[in-house]
């Protein structure tokens, strides 16, 4: 199962980014073996449509769950159509490890399209 987080940079100690489509980096965590992969979000280079483009990237990466602070309406429609669950960061999520812990504890709230 692949979990995606939105980050400010492509490093293990990166701060979280709260905007899905315009987040500079994505981190994918394989929850089965905890392997982490960092990827630049090329959708940030678009003048418009970044949320849809980022959503398509996430679909192509076979992500099951995406975690961010906010999913715009078009990004949410794209992800929802692909049956990718969208979870929202909460105030206790300050680090990558906080997010992974909150996910495992089931305390993140799901956003519906």
Protein Blocks (a to p, Z undefined) as FASTA:
>chain_A
ZZddddfbfcfkbccdfbfklombdcdddfknopacddddfklmpmghklmmmmmmmmmn
opabdcdfbdcfklmmmmmmnopacddddfklmbfklmmmmmmnopaccddZZ
